[in-house]
């Protein structure tokens, strides 16, 4: 598999995982009170509705994680050490956010701070450096250097 395609697939799935986390967070915030580490149900919606919504999220989550893990295997085979380290960190960050939501906690309630971990922008920059592309434009290798 071409490295560029491998990286693009990984970043695409990472974005879909992040969007699913935002979507789940919005639904849970509307349906539940997530204060103080306790989940308290709000008044709107019946339990069957909530169960149906959460069941759909659960299946989407499972499907995305399987797809992302498969893409991560490809990254692990092709990536530089820096890209590998950042891709591992991004997966851990998003998985932690999703797990916190699923367990009824506010993300980072356990003291973890996402700003301590590199995010998708740092990973994208590392991937671009690895591909010889900066700012979306292929870098000029300079005189006498063949691509």
Buried (B, 14 or more C-beta within 10 A) or exposed (E): EEBEEBBEBBBEBBEBBBEBBEEBBEBBEEBBEBEEEEBEEEEEBEEEEBEEBBEEBEEBBEEBBEBBEEBBEBBEEBBEEBBBBBBBBBBEBBBBBBEBBBEBBBBEEEEBEEEEBBBBEBBBBBBBBBBEEEEEEEEEEEEEEEE
